[in-house]
Amino acid sequence: MNFPKVVKIRQHFSGPSVADIEAAVREQMALSGIAGQLRPGMRVAITAGSRGIANIARIIAAVVAELKARDTRPFIVPAMGSHGGATAEGQTEVLASLGITEESCGAPVLSSMEVMQIGETDRGIPVYMDKYASEADATILVGRIKVHTDFKSPIGIESGLMKMASIGLGKHKQALALHRYGIQGIRDFMPEVSRIVLAKGNILCGVAILENAKEETARIEVIPAGQIESRERELLRESASLMPRLPVEDIDILYVEKIGKNFSGTGMDTNIIGRMRILGAQEPASPRIKYIIASDLSEETHGNALGIGLADITTRRLFEKIDFRKTNENVITSTFLHRGMIPIVCENDREAFAAALRANWGVDPERTRFVRIANTLHLEELYVSEPLLPELEGLSHVEIVGDPEELKFDGQGYLI
């Protein structure tokens, strides 16, 4: 079977970028007035999540340095639901894979799945908080604010500090309590849990992180606890405007080199690929992609293949890397079972392409609208098939940097 020729392109995204991480944290701590609330000897917990956030280890290390400069005793707590196999050891491992260790950040990592109940919402949902954090004198939330991969919120609270306060600090137990209600649980009930954590917990402030389309730190802002909810709504709108996108909206075949939780909580960012696959949830209007091939699993995801169900075809290489215990724990906790379903498994990329081309009804292989990306987080450099070039040549942010070339496969049938 013939394959379409491809051309390398580069997307030029614009947006703010923080040049000096440490200076930004230092300035924000001073501007927020938080420093004045710190007292010598205070034990301060700092949250660290499971997302692959740009400069996250440096940001946490800078927060630690500011706290130590005021003679407090900071420590780091993993703040994630079922990730890392829902074990203390697994969550420490996740942080280490992101570069967050005692050696790199200057503060010990205290990991436990034990939580304390600190309240209950009006509808009867228990509110939990990490044991170590609840026993500290204060807790600082550190997290990236961005649009969620599962829902669109009518109140403007999606993925950010509020989610870190609830599902992050509440660990696996809070994740189970909220996810049992499906989309309603994380969209509508999660903010209710967060408000109780902010009111009754020992939250001192939040360190909000925004990223630009180049996966660079675009903003760092320290927000006092009482202002987190209102400010997060404003920052979510700013974050959405900075997101990267695929260069076209109609695609026959999207080839994703690697999926994994270091790229997105759903393995592949649903906002990029235009797929939710949640029972009862409306699918995005765009982009419109007929078939997605997921070729490999990242090392950083540690076998967690949540999101594989967003693809139509995968490879034996990826399938054999799946840790089903970790994947199932994460998928079942979320209750979005479709995202863990195994698509058609082909022997290699060549067979996967042949299957997708075969199912691309009425379209000659040479006319296939094909896009190849490394993952859904890095969309600056990618490959597109020749039929897409006329649509891209007039776009100011797209640069065509190569000549048409044949797809090349290695001896095992995987794309080079």
Secondary structure, DSSP 8 states (H G I E B T S, - for coil): -----EEEEEE-------S-HHHHHHHHHHHHTGGGG--TT-EEEEEE-SS--TTHHHHHHHHHHHHHTTT-EEEEEE--SSTGGGSHHHHHHHHHHTT-SHHHHSS-B-----EEEEEE-TT--EEEEEHHHHTSSEEEEEEE-B--SS---TTS--BSHHHIIIIIHHHHHHHHHHHTTTHHIIIIIHHHHHHHHHHHS-EEEEEEEEE-TTS-EEEEEEEEGGGHHHHHHHHHHHHHHH----S-SEEEEEEEEEE-TTT-TTSS-HHHHT----TT----S--EEEEEEEEEE-GGGTT--TTGGG-SEEEHHHHTT--HHHHHHHHHHHT-GGGG---EEESSHHHHHHHHHHTSTT--GGG--EEEES-SS--SEEEEEGGGHHHHTT-TTEEE-S--B---B-TTS-B-
